[in-house]
Amino acid sequence: MSQTYSPVKIGGTTDGLLVLRNGRFFRGKLRGAHVEATGEVIFNTSMTGYQEILTDPSYTGQIVTMTYPQIGNYGVNLDDMESETTHASALVVCELSNLSSNWRATQSLDEWLIERRIPVLEGVDTRSLVKAIRSSGECSGLLVPSDSRHTLDELREEVQGLPSMVGQNLARQVSTRESYFWPSEAESKPLPIIAYDFGIKYNILRIMNSLGMSVTVVPWNTSAEEVLEMNPEGVFLSNGPGDPAAVTEAVDAIRNLLGKLPIFGICLGHQILSLALGCRTYKLGCGHHGSNHPVMDFATNKIEITSHNHGFSVEEDSLPKNVRVTHRNLNDQTIEGIESLVHSAYSVQYHPEAAPGPRDASYLFGRFLEMLRS
């Protein structure tokens, strides 16, 4: 007999249901916008930074579960946006705070998400949900509000038809359509840089500007010829969502720029540079999402605590002899940084711009600056 999902009222809010492709389902109170959402269900281990996470284009197509028990304590404000809008499909939390205890707050997280039509599933046993994700891997999920009259079996069947993250070029979806310019803050002559927008974050641009770089941000599929015509001093490859192997136009462009300009990439940009250098990428069973991942920097033999959001990684066995590993994740030993031994090009898998996250890896932008000057 088919099991029916019967919505009920809980504490003045309607309830909702999150159904995973692996068959598991989780009930909770529906906050934020009362709309349906689909996406890859992931978990993020950050204690703070929910606004930066939700406005990071790298989270496009993802339902974000926050492992910290209470989210929303300090509200939201205009200064902590990492892009113009929200990109995550939905948010799952144990408890959504009704209070915004910070002098910078202009809205509560709940009010802010209602305006942006992002649903929040509250009251979920997030520990159990994380175990479900870790045991069977990140998978597609469907979040439905109380007006859904489908049976649970019907919802399980629907979630089976949702696309996997593998093969999706989401950089096309989040990238700028036209180039734009961020001027340098330095009084001296700035260094002109081209930044590929695969889902770029504002704090990356702020940091490069503060270091004396004037940045022209270009669409994800800008050709190598177009970049060279702009006569920059170097090229930056941004973070972004989706499968790097699907962003073929960008991989071809970067392959044609190798040896002609210094290149620095992060996150999706790291994977695209790796592909351009002849490496392969693969989907992690359980991705890295959080601001507390330990990474070893082999140049200094120091361990950094770093911010992550990626579901793909560079395949170790695919590295050519002229590419070396510069950083490694100490949790699962995956590659976190590479460097070409032939070209002026290097990249890291994590987020040195630290928004949110610790600032242990901010020196990487300084390395880029040294590369440009030399």
C-alpha positions as YAML, in Angstrom:
chain: A
units: angstrom
residues:
- id: 1
  name: MET
  ca: [0.00, 0.00, 0.00]
- id: 2
  name: SER
  ca: [1.33, 3.43, -0.93]
- id: 3
  name: GLN
  ca: [2.45, 5.63, 1.95]
- id: 4
  name: THR
  ca: [0.77, 9.05, 1.86]
- id: 5
  name: TYR
  ca: [2.47, 12.27, 2.91]
- id: 6
  name: SER
  ca: [-0.14, 14.25, 4.84]
- id: 7
  name: PRO
  ca: [0.94, 17.85, 5.54]
- id: 8
  name: VAL
  ca: [0.12, 19.33, 8.94]
- id: 9
  name: LYS
  ca: [0.50, 22.69, 10.69]
- id: 10
  name: ILE
  ca: [3.34, 23.00, 13.18]
- id: 11
  name: GLY
  ca: [3.74, 26.06, 15.38]
- id: 12
  name: GLY
  ca: [2.10, 28.46, 12.94]
- id: 13
  name: THR
  ca: [4.15, 27.25, 9.98]
- id: 14
  name: THR
  ca: [3.40, 24.51, 7.50]
- id: 15
  name: ASP
  ca: [5.50, 21.42, 7.39]
- id: 16
  name: GLY
  ca: [7.63, 20.20, 4.53]
- id: 17
  name: LEU
  ca: [9.38, 17.08, 3.32]
- id: 18
  name: LEU
  ca: [12.83, 16.46, 1.87]
- id: 19
  name: VAL
  ca: [13.06, 13.30, -0.22]
- id: 20
  name: LEU
  ca: [16.47, 11.97, -1.28]
- id: 21
  name: ARG
  ca: [17.25, 9.88, -4.34]
- id: 22
  name: ASN
  ca: [18.49, 7.11, -2.03]
- id: 23
  name: GLY
  ca: [14.95, 6.76, -0.68]
- id: 24
  name: ARG
  ca: [15.45, 8.48, 2.68]
- id: 25
  name: PHE
  ca: [13.09, 11.32, 3.64]
- id: 26
  name: PHE
  ca: [13.11, 13.99, 6.35]
- id: 27
  name: ARG
  ca: [10.24, 16.04, 7.76]
- id: 28
  name: GLY
  ca: [10.46, 19.55, 9.17]
- id: 29
  name: LYS
  ca: [8.84, 22.97, 9.47]
- id: 30
  name: LEU
  ca: [8.83, 24.97, 6.27]
- id: 31
  name: ARG
  ca: [10.22, 28.48, 6.72]
- id: 32
  name: GLY
  ca: [11.44, 31.02, 4.21]
- id: 33
  name: ALA
  ca: [9.47, 30.83, 0.97]
- id: 34
  name: HIS
  ca: [6.81, 28.13, 0.73]
- id: 35
  name: VAL
  ca: [7.94, 26.83, -2.65]
- id: 36
  name: GLU
  ca: [9.26, 23.56, -4.03]
- id: 37
  name: ALA
  ca: [13.00, 23.12, -4.56]
- id: 38
  name: THR
  ca: [15.26, 20.55, -6.15]
- id: 39
  name: GLY
  ca: [19.03, 20.13, -6.14]
- id: 40
  name: GLU
  ca: [22.01, 18.11, -5.00]
- id: 41
  name: VAL
  ca: [21.74, 17.68, -1.21]
- id: 42
  name: ILE
  ca: [25.03, 18.55, 0.52]
- id: 43
  name: PHE
  ca: [26.10, 19.44, 4.05]
- id: 44
  name: ASN
  ca: [28.26, 22.39, 5.13]
- id: 45
  name: THR
  ca: [30.22, 22.26, 8.40]
- id: 46
  name: SER
  ca: [30.65, 26.04, 8.83]
- id: 47
  name: MET
  ca: [29.42, 27.53, 12.10]
- id: 48
  name: THR
  ca: [28.86, 30.99, 10.55]
- id: 49
  name: GLY
  ca: [28.82, 32.56, 7.11]
- id: 50
  name: TYR
  ca: [25.38, 31.39, 5.99]
- id: 51
  name: GLN
  ca: [24.76, 34.59, 4.01]
- id: 52
  name: GLU
  ca: [28.03, 34.26, 2.10]
- id: 53
  name: ILE
  ca: [27.23, 30.60, 1.43]
- id: 54
  name: LEU
  ca: [23.75, 31.30, 0.11]
- id: 55
  name: THR
  ca: [25.01, 34.10, -2.20]
- id: 56
  name: ASP
  ca: [28.04, 32.15, -3.45]
- id: 57
  name: PRO
  ca: [27.36, 31.10, -7.08]
- id: 58
  name: SER
  ca: [29.30, 27.87, -6.40]
- id: 59
  name: TYR
  ca: [26.21, 26.60, -4.52]
- id: 60
  name: THR
  ca: [23.98, 26.81, -7.60]
- id: 61
  name: GLY
  ca: [21.84, 23.70, -7.92]
- id: 62
  name: GLN
  ca: [22.43, 22.61, -4.31]
- id: 63
  name: ILE
  ca: [20.22, 22.13, -1.25]
- id: 64
  name: VAL
  ca: [22.51, 23.17, 1.61]
- id: 65
  name: THR
  ca: [22.29, 21.44, 4.98]
- id: 66
  name: MET
  ca: [24.04, 23.37, 7.77]
- id: 67
  name: THR
  ca: [25.48, 21.04, 10.41]
- id: 68
  name: TYR
  ca: [25.74, 23.75, 13.09]
- id: 69
  name: PRO
  ca: [22.51, 23.46, 15.15]
- id: 70
  name: GLN
  ca: [21.32, 27.10, 15.11]
- id: 71
  name: ILE
  ca: [21.49, 29.28, 11.99]
- id: 72
  name: GLY
  ca: [20.40, 32.89, 11.50]
- id: 73
  name: ASN
  ca: [21.54, 34.30, 14.87]
- id: 74
  name: TYR
  ca: [23.10, 37.46, 13.47]
- id: 75
  name: GLY
  ca: [20.64, 38.09, 10.62]
- id: 76
  name: VAL
  ca: [21.71, 39.37, 7.21]
- id: 77
  name: ASN
  ca: [23.05, 42.63, 5.82]
- id: 78
  name: LEU
  ca: [24.00, 44.13, 2.46]
- id: 79
  name: ASP
  ca: [27.76, 44.08, 3.18]
- id: 80
  name: ASP
  ca: [28.10, 40.30, 3.38]
- id: 81
  name: MET
  ca: [26.72, 39.49, -0.08]
- id: 82
  name: GLU
  ca: [29.10, 37.53, -2.32]
- id: 83
  name: SER
  ca: [27.03, 38.17, -5.44]
- id: 84
  name: GLU
  ca: [23.90, 40.11, -6.37]
- id: 85
  name: THR
  ca: [21.49, 37.37, -5.35]
- id: 86
  name: THR
  ca: [21.08, 33.96, -3.72]
- id: 87
  name: HIS
  ca: [22.13, 30.83, -5.62]
- id: 88
  name: ALA
  ca: [21.47, 27.82, -3.35]
- id: 89
  name: SER
  ca: [18.19, 26.05, -4.11]
- id: 90
  name: ALA
  ca: [17.15, 25.62, -0.47]
- id: 91
  name: LEU
  ca: [18.43, 25.56, 3.11]
- id: 92
  name: VAL
  ca: [18.04, 22.77, 5.69]
- id: 93
  name: VAL
  ca: [18.70, 23.51, 9.39]
- id: 94
  name: CYS
  ca: [18.07, 22.11, 12.83]
- id: 95
  name: GLU
  ca: [16.88, 25.47, 14.18]
- id: 96
  name: LEU
  ca: [16.32, 28.80, 12.42]
- id: 97
  name: SER
  ca: [16.85, 31.68, 14.84]
- id: 98
  name: ASN
  ca: [14.00, 34.17, 15.15]
- id: 99
  name: LEU
  ca: [16.34, 36.80, 16.61]
- id: 100
  name: SER
  ca: [18.98, 38.80, 14.73]
- id: 101
  name: SER
  ca: [21.43, 39.74, 17.46]
- id: 102
  name: ASN
  ca: [23.88, 41.92, 15.55]
- id: 103
  name: TRP
  ca: [24.06, 45.68, 15.07]
- id: 104
  name: ARG
  ca: [24.81, 45.21, 11.35]
- id: 105
  name: ALA
  ca: [21.66, 43.19, 10.68]
- id: 106
  name: THR
  ca: [19.05, 44.77, 8.43]
- id: 107
  name: GLN
  ca: [16.74, 41.72, 8.20]
- id: 108
  name: SER
  ca: [16.22, 38.31, 9.71]
- id: 109
  name: LEU
  ca: [17.40, 35.36, 7.65]
- id: 110
  name: ASP
  ca: [13.80, 34.13, 7.37]
- id: 111
  name: GLU
  ca: [12.54, 37.47, 5.99]
- id: 112
  name: TRP
  ca: [15.45, 37.71, 3.59]
- id: 113
  name: LEU
  ca: [14.86, 34.22, 2.18]
- id: 114
  name: ILE
  ca: [11.12, 34.85, 1.79]
- id: 115
  name: GLU
  ca: [11.94, 37.83, -0.44]
- id: 116
  name: ARG
  ca: [14.32, 35.69, -2.51]
- id: 117
  name: ARG
  ca: [11.91, 32.73, -2.74]
- id: 118
  name: ILE
  ca: [14.30, 30.30, -1.05]
- id: 119
  name: PRO
  ca: [12.66, 27.64, 1.17]
- id: 120
  name: VAL
  ca: [14.08, 26.55, 4.53]
- id: 121
  name: LEU
  ca: [13.33, 23.20, 6.11]
- id: 122
  name: GLU
  ca: [13.68, 23.62, 9.89]
- id: 123
  name: GLY
  ca: [13.56, 21.09, 12.71]
- id: 124
  name: VAL
  ca: [15.42, 18.40, 10.79]
- id: 125
  name: ASP
  ca: [17.73, 16.00, 12.61]
- id: 126
  name: THR
  ca: [20.69, 17.23, 10.60]
- id: 127
  name: ARG
  ca: [23.01, 14.65, 12.18]
- id: 128
  name: SER
  ca: [20.86, 11.87, 10.72]
- id: 129
  name: LEU
  ca: [20.70, 13.65, 7.35]
- id: 130
  name: VAL
  ca: [24.50, 14.03, 7.25]
- id: 131
  name: LYS
  ca: [24.89, 10.33, 8.01]
- id: 132
  name: ALA
  ca: [22.51, 9.53, 5.15]
- id: 133
  name: ILE
  ca: [24.58, 11.68, 2.77]
- id: 134
  name: ARG
  ca: [27.91, 10.28, 3.96]
- id: 135
  name: SER
  ca: [26.77, 6.66, 3.73]
- id: 136
  name: SER
  ca: [25.42, 6.80, 0.18]
- id: 137
  name: GLY
  ca: [27.04, 9.93, -1.25]
- id: 138
  name: GLU
  ca: [25.65, 13.31, -2.25]
- id: 139
  name: CYS
  ca: [22.50, 12.85, -4.28]
- id: 140
  name: SER
  ca: [19.59, 14.74, -5.77]
- id: 141
  name: GLY
  ca: [16.78, 15.78, -3.47]
- id: 142
  name: LEU
  ca: [13.27, 17.21, -3.66]
- id: 143
  name: LEU
  ca: [11.88, 19.59, -1.03]
- id: 144
  name: VAL
  ca: [8.11, 20.01, -1.12]
- id: 145
  name: PRO
  ca: [5.83, 22.34, 0.88]
- id: 146
  name: SER
  ca: [2.61, 21.37, 2.59]
- id: 147
  name: ASP
  ca: [0.40, 21.88, -0.45]
- id: 148
  name: SER
  ca: [1.94, 18.82, -2.09]
- id: 149
  name: ARG
  ca: [-0.71, 16.08, -2.26]
- id: 150
  name: HIS
  ca: [1.57, 13.45, -3.77]
- id: 151
  name: THR
  ca: [2.21, 10.16, -2.06]
- id: 152
  name: LEU
  ca: [5.67, 9.46, -0.75]
- id: 153
  name: ASP
  ca: [6.11, 6.81, -3.44]
- id: 154
  name: GLU
  ca: [5.28, 9.38, -6.12]
- id: 155
  name: LEU
  ca: [7.80, 11.84, -4.67]
- id: 156
  name: ARG
  ca: [10.45, 9.13, -4.57]
- id: 157
  name: GLU
  ca: [9.75, 8.35, -8.21]
- id: 158
  name: GLU
  ca: [9.98, 12.06, -9.13]
- id: 159
  name: VAL
  ca: [13.33, 12.51, -7.41]
- id: 160
  name: GLN
  ca: [14.76, 9.61, -9.43]
- id: 161
  name: GLY
  ca: [14.25, 11.71, -12.56]
- id: 162
  name: LEU
  ca: [16.30, 14.66, -11.32]
- id: 163
  name: PRO
  ca: [19.64, 15.20, -13.10]
- id: 164
  name: SER
  ca: [22.98, 14.39, -11.52]
- id: 165
  name: MET
  ca: [25.59, 17.12, -11.08]
- id: 166
  name: VAL
  ca: [27.86, 15.13, -13.40]
- id: 167
  name: GLY
  ca: [27.86, 16.58, -16.92]
- id: 168
  name: GLN
  ca: [26.24, 19.90, -15.97]
- id: 169
  name: ASN
  ca: [27.84, 23.13, -17.15]
- id: 170
  name: LEU
  ca: [26.43, 25.47, -14.50]
- id: 171
  name: ALA
  ca: [29.11, 28.09, -15.14]
- id: 172
  name: ARG
  ca: [27.08, 29.01, -18.22]
- id: 173
  name: GLN
  ca: [24.12, 29.72, -15.93]
- id: 174
  name: VAL
  ca: [25.83, 31.96, -13.35]
- id: 175
  name: SER
  ca: [28.51, 33.75, -15.39]
- id: 176
  name: THR
  ca: [28.23, 37.38, -16.40]
- id: 177
  name: ARG
  ca: [26.82, 37.92, -19.87]
- id: 178
  name: GLU
  ca: [29.04, 40.93, -20.57]
- id: 179
  name: SER
  ca: [32.46, 42.01, -19.35]
- id: 180
  name: TYR
  ca: [32.70, 44.53, -16.52]
- id: 181
  name: PHE
  ca: [35.51, 46.35, -14.70]
- id: 182
  name: TRP
  ca: [36.62, 46.58, -11.05]
- id: 183
  name: PRO
  ca: [39.22, 49.37, -10.66]
- id: 184
  name: SER
  ca: [42.25, 49.07, -8.39]
- id: 185
  name: GLU
  ca: [42.42, 50.85, -5.02]
- id: 186
  name: ALA
  ca: [46.16, 51.44, -5.38]
- id: 187
  name: GLU
  ca: [47.47, 54.94, -6.11]
- id: 188
  name: SER
  ca: [50.29, 53.63, -8.28]
- id: 189
  name: LYS
  ca: [49.82, 52.21, -11.76]
- id: 190
  name: PRO
  ca: [47.55, 49.15, -11.40]
- id: 191
  name: LEU
  ca: [48.23, 45.73, -12.91]
- id: 192
  name: PRO
  ca: [45.52, 44.84, -15.45]
- id: 193
  name: ILE
  ca: [44.08, 41.37, -14.85]
- id: 194
  name: ILE
  ca: [41.49, 39.29, -16.69]
- id: 195
  name: ALA
  ca: [39.21, 37.25, -14.41]
- id: 196
  name: TYR
  ca: [37.13, 34.46, -15.91]
- id: 197
  name: ASP
  ca: [33.71, 34.45, -14.27]
- id: 198
  name: PHE
  ca: [32.61, 30.87, -13.66]
- id: 199
  name: GLY
  ca: [30.69, 32.09, -10.60]
- id: 200
  name: ILE
  ca: [33.04, 34.68, -9.14]
- id: 201
  name: LYS
  ca: [32.65, 36.04, -5.59]
- id: 202
  name: TYR
  ca: [32.90, 39.70, -4.66]
- id: 203
  name: ASN
  ca: [35.59, 39.13, -2.03]
- id: 204
  name: ILE
  ca: [37.96, 37.79, -4.68]
- id: 205
  name: LEU
  ca: [37.63, 41.06, -6.57]
- id: 206
  name: ARG
  ca: [38.02, 43.10, -3.38]
- id: 207
  name: ILE
  ca: [41.26, 41.33, -2.49]
- id: 208
  name: MET
  ca: [42.79, 41.68, -5.94]
- id: 209
  name: ASN
  ca: [41.81, 45.35, -6.04]
- id: 210
  name: SER
  ca: [43.42, 45.95, -2.64]
- id: 211
  name: LEU
  ca: [46.67, 44.43, -3.97]
- id: 212
  name: GLY
  ca: [46.83, 46.88, -6.87]
- id: 213
  name: MET
  ca: [45.16, 44.84, -9.61]
- id: 214
  name: SER
  ca: [42.52, 46.34, -11.87]
- id: 215
  name: VAL
  ca: [40.26, 43.49, -12.89]
- id: 216
  name: THR
  ca: [38.22, 43.02, -16.04]
- id: 217
  name: VAL
  ca: [35.70, 40.24, -15.44]
- id: 218
  name: VAL
  ca: [34.83, 38.30, -18.60]
- id: 219
  name: PRO
  ca: [32.21, 35.61, -19.42]
- id: 220
  name: TRP
  ca: [33.00, 31.94, -18.91]
- id: 221
  name: ASN
  ca: [33.40, 31.22, -22.63]
- id: 222
  name: THR
  ca: [35.72, 34.10, -23.57]
- id: 223
  name: SER
  ca: [38.30, 32.87, -26.10]
- id: 224
  name: ALA
  ca: [42.07, 33.04, -25.63]
- id: 225
  name: GLU
  ca: [42.29, 35.41, -28.59]
- id: 226
  name: GLU
  ca: [39.87, 37.85, -26.96]
- id: 227
  name: VAL
  ca: [41.87, 37.77, -23.72]
- id: 228
  name: LEU
  ca: [45.19, 38.40, -25.47]
- id: 229
  name: GLU
  ca: [43.69, 41.35, -27.33]
- id: 230
  name: MET
  ca: [43.01, 43.01, -23.95]
- id: 231
  name: ASN
  ca: [46.75, 42.83, -23.17]
- id: 232
  name: PRO
  ca: [46.49, 41.86, -19.47]
- id: 233
  name: GLU
  ca: [49.37, 41.04, -17.13]
- id: 234
  name: GLY
  ca: [47.73, 37.81, -15.99]
- id: 235
  name: VAL
  ca: [44.61, 35.65, -15.89]
- id: 236
  name: PHE
  ca: [42.53, 34.58, -12.89]
- id: 237
  name: LEU
  ca: [40.14, 31.61, -13.01]
- id: 238
  name: SER
  ca: [37.28, 31.90, -10.54]
- id: 239
  name: ASN
  ca: [35.25, 29.49, -8.47]
- id: 240
  name: GLY
  ca: [31.96, 28.18, -9.77]
- id: 241
  name: PRO
  ca: [29.39, 25.35, -9.72]
- id: 242
  name: GLY
  ca: [28.91, 22.17, -11.70]
- id: 243
  name: ASP
  ca: [31.10, 19.66, -13.52]
- id: 244
  name: PRO
  ca: [34.42, 21.12, -14.74]
- id: 245
  name: ALA
  ca: [34.68, 18.60, -17.57]
- id: 246
  name: ALA
  ca: [31.49, 20.08, -19.05]
- id: 247
  name: VAL
  ca: [33.00, 23.58, -19.35]
- id: 248
  name: THR
  ca: [34.88, 22.61, -22.50]
- id: 249
  name: GLU
  ca: [35.11, 26.08, -24.09]
- id: 250
  name: ALA
  ca: [36.91, 27.43, -21.01]
- id: 251
  name: VAL
  ca: [39.29, 24.46, -20.89]
- id: 252
  name: ASP
  ca: [40.23, 25.05, -24.53]
- id: 253
  name: ALA
  ca: [40.74, 28.78, -23.92]
- id: 254
  name: ILE
  ca: [43.01, 28.22, -20.91]
- id: 255
  name: ARG
  ca: [45.00, 25.57, -22.78]
- id: 256
  name: ASN
  ca: [45.69, 28.20, -25.45]
- id: 257
  name: LEU
  ca: [46.73, 30.78, -22.83]
- id: 258
  name: LEU
  ca: [49.29, 28.54, -21.12]
- id: 259
  name: GLY
  ca: [52.79, 29.93, -21.55]
- id: 260
  name: LYS
  ca: [51.51, 33.29, -22.73]
- id: 261
  name: LEU
  ca: [50.26, 34.75, -19.43]
- id: 262
  name: PRO
  ca: [50.56, 33.89, -15.71]
- id: 263
  name: ILE
  ca: [47.46, 31.99, -14.53]
- id: 264
  name: PHE
  ca: [45.99, 31.52, -11.04]
- id: 265
  name: GLY
  ca: [42.83, 29.51, -10.41]
- id: 266
  name: ILE
  ca: [40.67, 28.54, -7.44]
- id: 267
  name: CYS
  ca: [37.90, 25.96, -7.00]
- id: 268
  name: LEU
  ca: [36.30, 25.34, -10.42]
- id: 269
  name: GLY
  ca: [39.12, 27.44, -11.88]
- id: 270
  name: HIS
  ca: [41.61, 24.99, -10.34]
- id: 271
  name: GLN
  ca: [39.84, 22.07, -12.01]
- id: 272
  name: ILE
  ca: [39.66, 23.86, -15.37]
- id: 273
  name: LEU
  ca: [43.39, 24.66, -15.24]
- id: 274
  name: SER
  ca: [44.10, 21.03, -14.33]
- id: 275
  name: LEU
  ca: [42.09, 19.81, -17.31]
- id: 276
  name: ALA
  ca: [43.94, 22.27, -19.57]
- id: 277
  name: LEU
  ca: [47.25, 20.84, -18.30]
- id: 278
  name: GLY
  ca: [46.18, 17.30, -19.20]
- id: 279
  name: CYS
  ca: [44.69, 16.05, -15.93]
- id: 280
  name: ARG
  ca: [41.31, 14.41, -15.40]
- id: 281
  name: THR
  ca: [38.61, 15.19, -12.85]
- id: 282
  name: TYR
  ca: [36.08, 12.97, -11.08]
- id: 283
  name: LYS
  ca: [33.00, 13.29, -8.84]
- id: 284
  name: LEU
  ca: [33.64, 12.86, -5.14]
- id: 285
  name: GLY
  ca: [31.27, 10.55, -3.30]
- id: 286
  name: CYS
  ca: [30.97, 13.17, -0.60]
- id: 287
  name: GLY
  ca: [32.25, 16.65, -1.46]
- id: 288
  name: HIS
  ca: [34.03, 19.22, 0.69]
- id: 289
  name: HIS
  ca: [31.78, 21.98, 2.01]
- id: 290
  name: GLY
  ca: [32.78, 24.04, 5.04]
- id: 291
  name: SER
  ca: [35.30, 26.47, 6.48]
- id: 292
  name: ASN
  ca: [37.35, 24.10, 8.63]
- id: 293
  name: HIS
  ca: [39.19, 21.73, 6.26]
- id: 294
  name: PRO
  ca: [42.89, 21.09, 7.03]
- id: 295
  name: VAL
  ca: [45.22, 21.42, 4.04]
- id: 296
  name: MET
  ca: [48.99, 20.87, 3.91]
- id: 297
  name: ASP
  ca: [51.03, 23.43, 1.94]
- id: 298
  name: PHE
  ca: [54.14, 21.53, 0.81]
- id: 299
  name: ALA
  ca: [56.05, 24.74, 0.08]
- id: 300
  name: THR
  ca: [56.01, 25.74, 3.76]
- id: 301
  name: ASN
  ca: [55.13, 22.41, 5.46]
- id: 302
  name: LYS
  ca: [52.40, 24.29, 7.28]
- id: 303
  name: ILE
  ca: [48.81, 23.19, 7.77]
- id: 304
  name: GLU
  ca: [46.12, 25.68, 6.81]
- id: 305
  name: ILE
  ca: [42.48, 25.65, 7.92]
- id: 306
  name: THR
  ca: [40.58, 26.45, 4.76]
- id: 307
  name: SER
  ca: [37.16, 27.13, 3.26]
- id: 308
  name: HIS
  ca: [35.76, 24.64, 0.72]
- id: 309
  name: ASN
  ca: [32.83, 24.05, -1.59]
- id: 310
  name: HIS
  ca: [33.40, 21.48, -4.30]
- id: 311
  name: GLY
  ca: [32.02, 18.13, -5.34]
- id: 312
  name: PHE
  ca: [34.69, 17.27, -7.94]
- id: 313
  name: SER
  ca: [38.42, 16.68, -7.60]
- id: 314
  name: VAL
  ca: [41.52, 16.19, -9.74]
- id: 315
  name: GLU
  ca: [42.43, 12.55, -10.37]
- id: 316
  name: GLU
  ca: [45.87, 11.85, -8.92]
- id: 317
  name: ASP
  ca: [46.86, 9.18, -11.45]
- id: 318
  name: SER
  ca: [46.17, 11.55, -14.33]
- id: 319
  name: LEU
  ca: [48.81, 14.18, -13.42]
- id: 320
  name: PRO
  ca: [51.42, 14.62, -16.16]
- id: 321
  name: LYS
  ca: [55.09, 14.60, -15.11]
- id: 322
  name: ASN
  ca: [55.28, 18.37, -15.61]
- id: 323
  name: VAL
  ca: [52.54, 19.04, -13.03]
- id: 324
  name: ARG
  ca: [53.18, 18.68, -9.30]
- id: 325
  name: VAL
  ca: [50.93, 18.63, -6.25]
- id: 326
  name: THR
  ca: [51.41, 21.69, -4.01]
- id: 327
  name: HIS
  ca: [48.61, 21.19, -1.46]
- id: 328
  name: ARG
  ca: [46.82, 18.14, -0.08]
- id: 329
  name: ASN
  ca: [43.68, 17.66, 2.00]
- id: 330
  name: LEU
  ca: [44.52, 15.98, 5.29]
- id: 331
  name: ASN
  ca: [41.03, 14.53, 5.75]
- id: 332
  name: ASP
  ca: [40.95, 12.35, 2.63]
- id: 333
  name: GLN
  ca: [44.34, 13.00, 0.94]
- id: 334
  name: THR
  ca: [42.74, 14.49, -2.19]
- id: 335
  name: ILE
  ca: [44.66, 17.04, -4.26]
- id: 336
  name: GLU
  ca: [44.09, 20.62, -3.12]
- id: 337
  name: GLY
  ca: [46.64, 22.46, -5.26]
- id: 338
  name: ILE
  ca: [48.75, 21.98, -8.38]
- id: 339
  name: GLU
  ca: [51.50, 23.85, -10.19]
- id: 340
  name: SER
  ca: [52.85, 23.59, -13.72]
- id: 341
  name: LEU
  ca: [56.59, 22.98, -13.94]
- id: 342
  name: VAL
  ca: [56.63, 24.40, -17.47]
- id: 343
  name: HIS
  ca: [54.27, 27.38, -17.39]
- id: 344
  name: SER
  ca: [53.58, 30.17, -14.89]
- id: 345
  name: ALA
  ca: [50.34, 28.59, -13.72]
- id: 346
  name: TYR
  ca: [49.09, 27.30, -10.38]
- id: 347
  name: SER
  ca: [45.79, 26.74, -8.62]
- id: 348
  name: VAL
  ca: [44.11, 25.57, -5.42]
- id: 349
  name: GLN
  ca: [40.90, 23.66, -4.92]
- id: 350
  name: TYR
  ca: [39.72, 25.64, -1.89]
- id: 351
  name: HIS
  ca: [38.72, 29.29, -1.28]
- id: 352
  name: PRO
  ca: [41.60, 31.57, -0.16]
- id: 353
  name: GLU
  ca: [39.31, 34.62, -0.34]
- id: 354
  name: ALA
  ca: [37.80, 33.39, 2.96]
- id: 355
  name: ALA
  ca: [34.22, 34.57, 2.65]
- id: 356
  name: PRO
  ca: [33.22, 32.78, 4.76]
- id: 357
  name: GLY
  ca: [36.17, 31.08, 6.32]
- id: 358
  name: PRO
  ca: [39.58, 31.54, 7.92]
- id: 359
  name: ARG
  ca: [42.25, 33.68, 6.29]
- id: 360
  name: ASP
  ca: [45.11, 31.17, 6.50]
- id: 361
  name: ALA
  ca: [45.38, 30.93, 2.69]
- id: 362
  name: SER
  ca: [45.14, 34.63, 1.76]
- id: 363
  name: TYR
  ca: [48.87, 34.57, 0.93]
- id: 364
  name: LEU
  ca: [47.99, 32.85, -2.35]
- id: 365
  name: PHE
  ca: [46.85, 36.16, -3.83]
- id: 366
  name: GLY
  ca: [50.23, 37.59, -2.83]
- id: 367
  name: ARG
  ca: [51.92, 34.76, -4.72]
- id: 368
  name: PHE
  ca: [49.92, 35.72, -7.78]
- id: 369
  name: LEU
  ca: [51.06, 39.31, -7.41]
- id: 370
  name: GLU
  ca: [54.70, 38.19, -7.21]
- id: 371
  name: MET
  ca: [54.22, 36.09, -10.31]
- id: 372
  name: LEU
  ca: [52.80, 39.08, -12.20]
- id: 373
  name: ARG
  ca: [55.67, 41.37, -11.17]
- id: 374
  name: SER
  ca: [58.35, 38.84, -12.09]
...
